[in-house]
């Protein structure tokens, strides 16, 4: 898998983790790897992607209160991704929804 370059982040991501499914797909599919990288950058900038408005508001509150952050990203022709940053910002996991 290629290296992911992150710009300035709005919050600590902690250790970056990928589930086996995401890791395996990214290793064999350059377009998917680009989608993962772009999604992580969006998540780190508090762009919560394709979650409902209520979840966006909860994430905005969580930035200040120290709760878990959940983003979801979709791109035509690629599987949906979830990105979860733990409440203590110790880890961020990239996964497929069915791996939760």
C-alpha positions as MATLAB code, in Angstrom:
seq = 'XXXXXXXXXXXXXXXXXXXXXXXXXXXXXXXXXXXXXXXXXXXXXXXXXXXXXXXXXXXXXXXXXXXXXXXXXXXXXXXXXXXXXXXXXXXXXXXXXXXX';
ca = [
       0.000    0.000    0.000;
       1.267    3.470   -0.857;
       2.031    5.998    1.857;
      -0.805    8.291    2.889;
       0.038   11.975    3.111;
      -2.070   13.985    5.523;
      -2.117   17.761    5.667;
      -2.838   19.728    8.819;
      -5.478   17.973   10.862;
      -8.190   19.524   13.050;
      -7.744   16.819   15.699;
      -5.237   14.040   16.524;
      -5.817   10.808   14.612;
      -3.645    8.658   16.863;
      -2.493    5.342   15.434;
      -3.857    4.812   11.927;
      -5.394    1.345   11.501;
      -6.905   -0.452    8.506;
      -9.028   -3.555    8.665;
      -7.801   -6.533    6.651;
     -10.517   -5.976    4.042;
      -9.580   -2.335    3.456;
      -5.863   -3.092    3.509;
      -6.171   -5.938    0.990;
      -8.359   -3.916   -1.382;
      -6.046   -0.881   -1.186;
      -3.005   -3.056   -1.909;
      -4.502   -4.299   -5.173;
      -6.558   -1.293   -6.342;
      -4.828    2.065   -6.886;
      -8.141    3.925   -7.386;
      -9.440    2.567   -4.085;
      -6.195    3.558   -2.336;
      -6.659    7.105   -3.619;
     -10.227    7.062   -2.275;
      -8.957    5.909    1.140;
      -6.317    8.643    1.215;
      -8.787   11.339    0.169;
     -11.343   10.124    2.709;
      -8.786   10.212    5.538;
      -7.831   13.756    4.615;
     -11.488   14.790    4.596;
     -12.082   13.105    7.962;
      -9.043   14.811    9.499;
     -10.415   18.182    8.357;
     -13.817   17.521   10.018;
     -15.541   16.897    6.679;
     -17.748   14.037    7.825;
     -18.684   12.916    4.337;
     -21.893   11.014    3.696;
     -23.398   10.825    7.182;
     -26.796   12.316    8.007;
     -27.069   15.875    9.329;
     -27.721   14.637   12.857;
     -24.470   12.614   12.828;
     -22.590   15.625   11.445;
     -23.837   17.703   14.381;
     -22.860   14.950   16.825;
     -19.359   14.837   15.314;
     -19.038   18.622   15.590;
     -19.989   18.366   19.285;
     -17.585   15.454   19.745;
     -14.682   17.611   18.584;
     -15.180   19.772   21.679;
     -16.393   17.132   24.115;
     -13.950   14.344   23.331;
     -16.378   11.755   21.976;
     -15.890    9.253   19.170;
     -15.947   10.565   15.581;
     -17.537    8.658   12.702;
     -17.341    9.572    9.026;
     -18.675    7.740    5.988;
     -17.577    8.178    2.381;
     -18.985    6.924   -0.870;
     -17.666    7.092   -4.411;
     -19.350    5.529   -7.413;
     -17.839    2.184   -8.334;
     -16.049    1.774   -4.985;
     -17.204    0.284   -1.678;
     -18.412    2.588    1.089;
     -15.879    3.425    3.815;
     -16.282    4.270    7.457;
     -13.597    6.073    9.419;
     -13.764    6.043   13.211;
     -11.537    8.061   15.537;
     -11.714    6.913   19.148;
     -12.951    9.241   21.900;
      -9.433    9.681   23.322;
      -7.947   10.251   19.819;
      -5.599    7.305   20.380;
      -6.526    5.548   17.121;
      -8.354    6.024   13.837;
      -9.663    2.982   11.999;
     -10.630    2.734    8.336;
     -13.123   -0.064    7.677;
     -15.982   -1.296    5.555;
     -19.386   -0.986    7.295;
     -19.806   -4.788    7.331;
     -16.526   -5.092    9.262;
     -17.874   -3.106   12.237;
];
